């Protein structure tokens, strides 16, 4: 691959990932004006990693690495779409849809960068490293914060119950135990306020 070919591939990827701004999530902005898109979500959780890094499980979590994981974790949704965490039917083929998307999206890059970015995405998905567990915890904490701030807008729209929220987010404790304790309190408060079904 020539230098010109490499740059052309990189620019094609850079332009392609702009499409992440078109992938609309279920989560509302905190002012309830509209739903957020995946690019906004990725930026938000990556910044949360910088701010909330002290709450990662264990002192040796590499925050820069966690930020990298969060910046690429949803790129596959350009093709695969966002799968709502409480959509059991949508989750059945999610892994296959996202694998195919990873092949295409990361495949736009030169081979070395394709392997590196895909490796980050696979690490995030596997949730086996401390950084991936922390990143995963933040990815789940952010929608909880938004739901609480919007008085349960998404939870109510989909008839979500407390047990569902706990079941789908419990793994936060592996990556950020203190934040999971906060999330549990917020969930209980949301039930008490009528924002979340018991």
QUIDA-V98087 format. One record per residue. N is the residue number from 1. SS is DSSP state (a for helix, b for strand, c for the rest). D_LAST is the distance of its C-alpha to the last C-alpha in whole Angstrom. Layout:
n=N ss=SS d_last=D_LAST
n=N ss=SS d_last=D_LAST
//
This chain:
n=1 ss=c d_last=58
n=2 ss=c d_last=60
n=3 ss=a d_last=59
n=4 ss=a d_last=58
n=5 ss=a d_last=56
n=6 ss=a d_last=54
n=7 ss=a d_last=53
n=8 ss=a d_last=53
n=9 ss=a d_last=50
n=10 ss=a d_last=49
n=11 ss=a d_last=49
n=12 ss=a d_last=47
n=13 ss=a d_last=44
n=14 ss=a d_last=44
n=15 ss=a d_last=44
n=16 ss=a d_last=42
n=17 ss=a d_last=39
n=18 ss=a d_last=39
n=19 ss=a d_last=37
n=20 ss=a d_last=34
n=21 ss=a d_last=34
n=22 ss=a d_last=34
n=23 ss=c d_last=30
n=24 ss=b d_last=28
n=25 ss=b d_last=24
n=26 ss=b d_last=21
n=27 ss=b d_last=20
n=28 ss=b d_last=21
n=29 ss=c d_last=24
n=30 ss=c d_last=23
n=31 ss=c d_last=25
n=32 ss=c d_last=23
n=33 ss=c d_last=26
n=34 ss=c d_last=26
n=35 ss=b d_last=25
n=36 ss=b d_last=26
n=37 ss=b d_last=29
n=38 ss=a d_last=29
n=39 ss=a d_last=32
n=40 ss=a d_last=30
n=41 ss=a d_last=27
n=42 ss=a d_last=30
n=43 ss=a d_last=32
n=44 ss=a d_last=29
n=45 ss=a d_last=27
n=46 ss=a d_last=31
n=47 ss=a d_last=32
n=48 ss=a d_last=29
n=49 ss=a d_last=30
n=50 ss=a d_last=33
n=51 ss=a d_last=31
n=52 ss=a d_last=29
n=53 ss=a d_last=31
n=54 ss=a d_last=32
n=55 ss=a d_last=28
n=56 ss=c d_last=29
n=57 ss=c d_last=29
n=58 ss=c d_last=33
n=59 ss=c d_last=36
n=60 ss=c d_last=37
n=61 ss=c d_last=35
n=62 ss=c d_last=37
n=63 ss=a d_last=35
n=64 ss=a d_last=38
n=65 ss=a d_last=37
n=66 ss=a d_last=33
n=67 ss=a d_last=34
n=68 ss=a d_last=36
n=69 ss=a d_last=34
n=70 ss=a d_last=31
n=71 ss=a d_last=34
n=72 ss=a d_last=34
n=73 ss=c d_last=31
n=74 ss=c d_last=30
n=75 ss=c d_last=34
n=76 ss=c d_last=34
n=77 ss=a d_last=31
n=78 ss=a d_last=34
n=79 ss=a d_last=35
n=80 ss=a d_last=32
n=81 ss=c d_last=29
n=82 ss=c d_last=26
n=83 ss=c d_last=24
n=84 ss=c d_last=20
n=85 ss=c d_last=18
n=86 ss=c d_last=16
n=87 ss=c d_last=19
n=88 ss=a d_last=19
n=89 ss=a d_last=23
n=90 ss=a d_last=24
n=91 ss=a d_last=23
n=92 ss=a d_last=26
n=93 ss=c d_last=29
n=94 ss=a d_last=28
n=95 ss=a d_last=30
n=96 ss=a d_last=33
n=97 ss=a d_last=33
n=98 ss=a d_last=32
n=99 ss=a d_last=35
n=100 ss=a d_last=38
n=101 ss=a d_last=37
n=102 ss=a d_last=37
n=103 ss=a d_last=41
n=104 ss=a d_last=42
n=105 ss=a d_last=40
n=106 ss=a d_last=41
n=107 ss=c d_last=45
n=108 ss=c d_last=46
n=109 ss=c d_last=47
n=110 ss=c d_last=50
n=111 ss=a d_last=49
n=112 ss=a d_last=49
n=113 ss=a d_last=46
n=114 ss=a d_last=44
n=115 ss=a d_last=44
n=116 ss=a d_last=43
n=117 ss=a d_last=40
n=118 ss=a d_last=39
n=119 ss=a d_last=39
n=120 ss=a d_last=37
n=121 ss=a d_last=34
n=122 ss=a d_last=35
n=123 ss=a d_last=34
n=124 ss=a d_last=31
n=125 ss=a d_last=30
n=126 ss=a d_last=31
n=127 ss=c d_last=29
n=128 ss=c d_last=32
n=129 ss=c d_last=33
n=130 ss=a d_last=32
n=131 ss=a d_last=32
n=132 ss=a d_last=30
n=133 ss=a d_last=28
n=134 ss=a d_last=28
n=135 ss=a d_last=28
n=136 ss=a d_last=25
n=137 ss=a d_last=23
n=138 ss=a d_last=24
n=139 ss=a d_last=23
n=140 ss=a d_last=20
n=141 ss=a d_last=19
n=142 ss=a d_last=21
n=143 ss=a d_last=18
n=144 ss=a d_last=15
n=145 ss=a d_last=18
n=146 ss=a d_last=19
n=147 ss=a d_last=15
n=148 ss=a d_last=15
n=149 ss=a d_last=18
n=150 ss=c d_last=18
n=151 ss=c d_last=15
n=152 ss=c d_last=12
n=153 ss=a d_last=15
n=154 ss=a d_last=15
n=155 ss=a d_last=11
n=156 ss=a d_last=12
n=157 ss=a d_last=15
n=158 ss=c d_last=14
n=159 ss=c d_last=10
n=160 ss=c d_last=9
n=161 ss=b d_last=6
n=162 ss=a d_last=5
n=163 ss=a d_last=7
n=164 ss=a d_last=10
n=165 ss=a d_last=10
n=166 ss=a d_last=11
n=167 ss=a d_last=13
n=168 ss=a d_last=15
n=169 ss=a d_last=16
n=170 ss=c d_last=17
n=171 ss=c d_last=20
n=172 ss=a d_last=20
n=173 ss=a d_last=21
n=174 ss=a d_last=25
n=175 ss=a d_last=26
n=176 ss=c d_last=25
n=177 ss=a d_last=23
n=178 ss=a d_last=23
n=179 ss=a d_last=21
n=180 ss=a d_last=19
n=181 ss=a d_last=18
n=182 ss=a d_last=18
n=183 ss=a d_last=15
n=184 ss=a d_last=13
n=185 ss=a d_last=14
n=186 ss=a d_last=13
n=187 ss=a d_last=10
n=188 ss=a d_last=9
n=189 ss=a d_last=11
n=190 ss=a d_last=9
n=191 ss=a d_last=6
n=192 ss=a d_last=9
n=193 ss=a d_last=11
n=194 ss=c d_last=9
n=195 ss=c d_last=9
n=196 ss=c d_last=6
n=197 ss=b d_last=4
n=198 ss=c d_last=0
//
